[in-house]
Amino acid sequence: MIMTYTLAEIAIKLDAKLIVPAALDEQNEALTQISGLATLAKAGTGQVAFLANSKYQQQLSSTNASAVIVSPDAVEACQVSALVMDNPYMGYAMLASLLDSTPKVSCGIHPNAVIADDVLIGENVSVGANTVIESGVQLADNVSIGAGCFIGHGAKIGESTILWANITIYHRVEIGHHCLIQASTVIGSDGFGYAPVKGQYKWHKIPQLGSVIIGDHVEIGASTTIDRGALDNTEIRDGVILDNQIQIAHNVIVGENTAIAGCTVIAGSTVIGKNCTIAGLVGVNGHITIADNCVFTGMSMVTKNISQAGVYSSGMPVVQNKEWNKTNARVKRLDSLTKRVKELEKLLAKN
């Protein structure tokens, strides 16, 4: 179902000021029906665009949008109706929520769902087809679970949390309220715990006796895996956002409001502070502690404790293959060059 609002209604809902150019009729503009969002370059009639980055400001003069969400300092450059806000990007997010047409993950409890007799089900809970919910599970009010999910023994899912299709929640996992978990994610699988032994089979599996505790307002992307703790719990605290295809190993703690991008790997027993931002393809060693408010750029390798807030990098940007081959050849000679420098320093010291 497509949602539509007038510009006047949108201004009220966004707490924005609607400013109409003098050449246009203010009353008619206020009644313009809006049914979509688009970029400045691609927006057309009935759509709203937004300007959150000043490098696109020149597009204000040519956009075909019915209105643009702008900051106060960009109003004069806007040739169409303006929805004026201090934070246009937040305005875009709010309007996207108003116009969101994503279907519900499930409606009611499907007759093909398999639910144990002692499961505690709150009000207005929905469960999709072929989902299996084992004994001792607690589902709070307004929980929505998509098709093909598995909820293990004794798991708890908080109010208004949404699980999309084919998600696996292992036994005793606890998920807070107002969380969103995307398809094919696995929470509570065994951590990578093995003891080396002598014999035909070198590794002896260590049962993972902890669980996973996920806080409130956490969002987890598709095909992400969060392992249960070996003894204590793995913890994902309030407000964390995780992208697709992230691996979080056993006993990791991710602090409040931290954001982690896709394909990042966090090794076991690492503690990540609050309000950190970790870009894609970052590797974090196990058994280290990272301070609050740290930023790691893409492809960084974090090998030791980080005790101070700041921006950290280690991944090498791409260069032409010929240049990379030269650099790689020089790197291979660093050891011999270091020895030569030390020998020269000794000779200079004697003289």
C-alpha positions as CSV (number, residue, x, y, z in Angstrom):
1,M,0.0,0.0,0.0
2,I,1.4,3.4,-1.0
3,M,1.1,6.0,1.7
4,T,0.5,9.7,0.6
5,Y,0.7,12.9,2.6
6,T,0.3,16.5,1.7
7,L,3.3,18.8,2.1
8,A,1.5,20.6,4.9
9,E,1.0,17.3,6.7
10,I,4.6,16.3,6.2
11,A,5.8,19.7,7.6
12,I,3.8,19.0,10.8
13,K,5.1,15.5,11.2
14,L,8.7,16.5,10.6
15,D,8.4,19.7,12.7
16,A,9.7,21.5,9.6
17,K,8.9,24.9,8.3
18,L,7.3,24.9,4.8
19,I,8.5,27.7,2.6
20,V,6.9,28.2,-0.8
21,P,8.7,30.3,-3.5
22,A,6.9,33.6,-4.3
23,A,6.2,32.4,-7.9
24,L,4.0,29.5,-6.6
25,D,0.6,29.5,-5.0
26,E,1.2,28.7,-1.3
27,Q,-2.2,27.1,-0.6
28,N,-2.0,24.8,-3.6
29,E,1.6,23.8,-2.8
30,A,0.6,23.0,0.8
31,L,-1.9,20.5,-0.6
32,T,0.5,18.8,-3.0
33,Q,0.3,15.0,-2.5
34,I,3.6,13.3,-1.7
35,S,4.0,9.6,-2.2
36,G,7.8,9.1,-2.5
37,L,11.4,10.1,-1.8
38,A,14.2,10.4,-4.3
39,T,17.5,12.1,-4.9
40,L,17.7,15.7,-6.1
41,A,18.8,14.5,-9.6
42,K,16.0,11.9,-10.0
43,A,13.1,13.2,-8.0
44,G,9.9,14.2,-9.9
45,T,6.4,15.4,-9.2
46,G,4.9,13.9,-6.0
47,Q,8.4,13.2,-4.6
48,V,10.5,14.9,-1.9
49,A,14.3,15.1,-2.1
50,F,16.8,16.2,0.5
51,L,20.0,18.1,0.7
52,A,22.3,16.8,3.4
53,N,25.7,17.3,1.7
54,S,26.6,20.8,0.4
55,K,28.5,19.4,-2.6
56,Y,25.1,18.6,-4.2
57,Q,23.7,22.1,-3.6
58,Q,24.0,23.1,-7.3
59,Q,21.3,20.5,-8.0
60,L,18.7,22.6,-6.1
61,S,18.3,24.9,-9.2
62,S,17.4,22.0,-11.5
63,T,15.6,19.4,-9.4
64,N,12.1,18.4,-10.4
65,A,11.1,17.4,-6.9
66,S,7.9,18.8,-5.5
67,A,9.8,19.8,-2.4
68,V,13.3,19.5,-0.9
69,I,14.2,19.1,2.8
70,V,17.0,21.7,3.4
71,S,18.8,23.4,6.2
72,P,18.0,27.2,6.8
73,D,21.2,28.3,5.0
74,A,20.2,26.5,1.7
75,V,16.7,27.9,1.5
76,E,17.5,30.8,-0.9
77,A,19.1,28.4,-3.4
78,C,16.0,26.2,-3.5
79,Q,13.7,26.8,-6.5
80,V,10.9,24.6,-5.3
81,S,9.0,24.3,-2.0
82,A,11.4,23.8,0.9
83,L,10.9,21.8,4.1
84,V,13.3,23.6,6.4
85,M,15.0,21.7,9.2
86,D,18.3,22.0,11.1
87,N,19.1,18.4,10.3
88,P,17.8,17.5,6.7
89,Y,19.3,14.0,6.9
90,M,17.2,13.3,10.0
91,G,14.2,14.7,8.1
92,Y,14.9,12.3,5.3
93,A,15.0,9.4,7.8
94,M,11.7,10.5,9.4
95,L,9.9,10.9,6.0
96,A,11.2,7.5,4.9
97,S,9.6,6.0,7.9
98,L,6.3,7.7,7.1
99,L,6.3,6.5,3.5
100,D,7.7,3.0,4.3
101,S,5.7,0.3,2.5
102,T,7.7,-2.7,3.7
103,P,5.2,-5.5,4.3
104,K,4.8,-7.1,7.7
105,V,7.0,-10.2,8.3
106,S,3.9,-12.2,9.3
107,C,0.3,-11.7,10.2
108,G,-1.2,-13.7,13.0
109,I,0.0,-17.2,13.9
110,H,0.3,-19.4,10.8
111,P,-1.3,-22.8,11.2
112,N,2.0,-24.4,9.9
113,A,4.0,-22.9,12.8
114,V,5.1,-25.5,15.3
115,I,4.9,-24.0,18.8
116,A,5.5,-25.9,22.1
117,D,2.6,-26.0,24.5
118,D,4.4,-24.0,27.3
119,V,5.5,-21.1,25.1
120,L,4.5,-17.8,26.7
121,I,2.9,-15.6,24.0
122,G,2.1,-12.0,24.6
123,E,-0.6,-9.9,22.9
124,N,-0.6,-9.2,19.1
125,V,2.3,-11.7,18.4
126,S,2.6,-13.0,14.9
127,V,4.5,-16.1,13.7
128,G,5.1,-17.1,10.1
129,A,4.8,-20.4,8.3
130,N,7.1,-23.3,9.2
131,T,8.6,-21.5,12.2
132,V,9.6,-23.8,15.1
133,I,9.4,-22.4,18.7
134,E,10.7,-24.8,21.4
135,S,9.7,-25.3,25.0
136,G,10.2,-22.5,27.5
137,V,10.3,-19.6,25.0
138,Q,8.9,-16.2,26.0
139,L,7.5,-13.9,23.3
140,A,6.6,-10.4,24.6
141,D,3.8,-8.3,23.2
142,N,3.9,-7.3,19.5
143,V,6.7,-9.6,18.6
144,S,6.8,-10.6,14.9
145,I,8.6,-13.7,13.6
146,G,8.9,-14.4,9.9
147,A,8.6,-17.7,8.1
148,G,11.1,-20.6,8.6
149,C,12.6,-19.3,11.9
150,F,13.9,-21.5,14.7
151,I,13.6,-20.3,18.3
152,G,15.5,-22.6,20.7
153,H,14.6,-23.8,24.2
154,G,14.2,-21.1,26.8
155,A,14.9,-18.1,24.5
156,K,13.4,-14.7,25.4
157,I,12.3,-12.1,22.8
158,G,11.3,-8.6,24.0
159,E,8.4,-6.4,23.1
160,S,8.0,-5.2,19.5
161,T,11.1,-7.1,18.2
162,I,10.9,-8.2,14.6
163,L,12.7,-11.2,13.1
164,W,12.7,-11.7,9.4
165,A,12.7,-15.1,7.6
166,N,14.9,-18.1,8.3
167,I,16.6,-16.7,11.4
168,T,18.0,-19.2,14.0
169,I,17.9,-18.2,17.7
170,Y,19.6,-20.9,19.8
171,H,18.7,-21.9,23.3
172,R,18.6,-19.4,26.2
173,V,19.4,-16.4,24.0
174,E,17.8,-13.2,25.2
175,I,16.8,-10.4,22.9
176,G,15.6,-7.0,24.1
177,H,12.7,-4.9,23.0
178,H,12.3,-3.0,19.7
179,C,15.1,-5.0,18.0
180,L,15.2,-5.7,14.2
181,I,17.0,-8.8,12.9
182,Q,17.3,-9.4,9.2
183,A,17.0,-12.8,7.4
184,S,19.3,-15.8,7.8
185,T,21.1,-14.4,10.9
186,V,22.3,-16.9,13.5
187,I,22.4,-16.0,17.2
188,G,23.8,-18.2,19.8
189,S,25.7,-20.8,17.8
190,D,28.7,-22.4,19.4
191,G,31.8,-20.3,19.8
192,F,35.1,-21.7,18.3
193,G,36.3,-23.4,21.4
194,Y,38.6,-26.5,21.2
195,A,41.4,-27.9,23.3
196,P,44.4,-29.4,21.5
197,V,45.0,-33.1,22.3
198,K,47.4,-35.8,21.1
199,G,45.9,-38.5,19.0
200,Q,44.2,-39.1,15.6
201,Y,41.9,-36.1,16.1
202,K,43.8,-33.1,17.2
203,W,41.0,-31.0,18.6
204,H,38.6,-31.7,21.5
205,K,35.4,-29.6,21.4
206,I,34.7,-27.5,24.5
207,P,30.9,-27.1,25.1
208,Q,29.9,-23.5,25.0
209,L,28.0,-23.0,28.3
210,G,27.2,-19.2,28.1
211,S,24.6,-17.5,26.0
212,V,24.0,-14.3,24.0
213,I,22.3,-11.3,25.6
214,I,21.1,-8.6,23.1
215,G,20.0,-5.2,24.4
216,D,17.2,-2.9,23.4
217,H,16.9,-1.1,20.0
218,V,19.5,-3.3,18.4
219,E,19.5,-3.9,14.7
220,I,21.3,-6.8,13.1
221,G,21.8,-7.3,9.4
222,A,21.3,-10.4,7.2
223,S,23.5,-13.5,7.6
224,T,25.4,-12.1,10.6
225,T,26.6,-14.7,13.2
226,I,26.9,-14.1,16.9
227,D,28.4,-16.9,18.9
228,R,27.4,-17.8,22.4
229,G,29.9,-17.4,25.2
230,A,32.1,-20.2,26.4
231,L,31.3,-19.5,30.1
232,D,30.1,-16.0,30.4
233,N,27.7,-14.4,27.9
234,T,28.4,-12.7,24.6
235,E,26.7,-9.2,24.9
236,I,25.4,-6.8,22.3
237,R,24.3,-3.8,24.3
238,D,21.6,-1.2,23.7
239,G,21.5,0.8,20.5
240,V,24.1,-1.2,18.6
241,I,23.7,-1.5,14.8
242,L,25.3,-4.4,12.9
243,D,25.5,-4.7,9.2
244,N,25.3,-7.9,7.0
245,Q,27.7,-10.8,7.2
246,I,29.5,-9.9,10.4
247,Q,31.1,-12.5,12.7
248,I,31.1,-11.9,16.4
249,A,32.9,-14.6,18.3
250,H,32.2,-16.0,21.8
251,N,32.3,-13.7,24.9
252,V,32.7,-10.5,22.8
253,I,31.0,-7.4,24.4
254,V,29.9,-4.6,22.0
255,G,29.2,-1.3,23.9
256,E,26.1,0.9,23.5
257,N,25.4,2.6,20.2
258,T,28.4,1.1,18.4
259,A,28.0,0.6,14.6
260,I,29.8,-2.2,12.7
261,A,29.8,-2.4,8.9
262,G,29.7,-5.6,6.8
263,C,32.2,-8.4,6.7
264,T,34.0,-7.3,9.9
265,V,35.2,-10.1,12.2
266,I,35.6,-9.7,16.0
267,A,37.6,-12.5,17.6
268,G,36.7,-13.9,21.0
269,S,36.7,-12.1,24.4
270,T,37.2,-8.7,23.0
271,V,35.5,-5.7,24.6
272,I,34.4,-2.9,22.3
273,G,33.4,0.4,23.9
274,K,30.5,2.7,23.5
275,N,29.8,4.9,20.4
276,C,32.5,3.2,18.2
277,T,32.3,3.1,14.4
278,I,33.9,0.1,12.7
279,A,34.0,0.1,8.9
280,G,33.8,-2.9,6.6
281,L,36.3,-5.8,6.4
282,V,37.9,-4.8,9.7
283,G,39.6,-7.6,11.7
284,V,39.8,-7.3,15.5
285,N,42.0,-9.7,17.5
286,G,40.7,-11.6,20.5
287,H,41.2,-10.7,24.2
288,I,41.7,-7.0,23.6
289,T,39.8,-3.9,24.9
290,I,38.8,-0.9,22.7
291,A,38.0,2.4,24.3
292,D,34.7,4.4,23.7
293,N,34.4,6.7,20.7
294,C,36.9,4.9,18.4
295,V,36.7,4.9,14.6
296,F,38.3,2.2,12.5
297,T,38.5,2.7,8.8
298,G,37.9,-0.1,6.2
299,M,40.3,-3.1,6.2
300,S,42.0,-2.1,9.5
301,M,43.6,-4.9,11.5
302,V,43.3,-4.2,15.3
303,T,45.9,-6.3,17.1
304,K,46.2,-4.6,20.5
305,N,44.3,-2.7,23.1
306,I,43.1,0.8,22.1
307,S,43.0,3.0,25.2
308,Q,42.2,6.4,23.6
309,A,39.4,7.7,21.4
310,G,40.4,8.5,17.9
311,V,40.4,7.4,14.2
312,Y,42.6,4.4,13.4
313,S,43.6,2.9,10.0
314,S,45.9,0.2,8.7
315,G,44.4,-1.1,5.4
316,M,46.4,-0.1,2.3
317,P,44.5,1.7,-0.5
318,V,44.5,0.1,-4.0
319,V,47.1,1.3,-6.5
320,Q,48.0,0.2,-10.0
321,N,49.5,-3.3,-10.1
322,K,52.9,-2.1,-11.4
323,E,53.2,0.3,-8.4
324,W,52.1,-2.3,-5.9
325,N,54.7,-4.8,-7.2
326,K,57.4,-2.3,-6.7
327,T,56.2,-1.5,-3.2
328,N,56.0,-5.2,-2.3
329,A,59.5,-5.8,-3.6
330,R,60.8,-3.0,-1.3
331,V,58.9,-4.3,1.7
332,K,60.6,-7.7,1.2
333,R,64.0,-5.9,1.4
334,L,63.2,-4.0,4.6
335,D,64.9,-6.6,6.9
336,S,68.2,-6.5,5.0
337,L,68.1,-2.7,4.8
338,T,67.5,-2.5,8.5
339,K,70.6,-4.6,9.1
340,R,72.7,-2.4,6.8
341,V,71.5,0.7,8.5
342,K,72.5,-0.7,11.9
343,E,76.0,-1.6,10.6
344,L,76.4,1.9,9.2
345,E,75.3,3.4,12.6
346,K,78.0,1.3,14.3
347,L,80.7,2.5,11.9
348,L,79.6,6.1,12.4
349,A,79.7,5.7,16.1
350,K,83.3,4.4,16.0
351,N,84.3,7.5,13.9
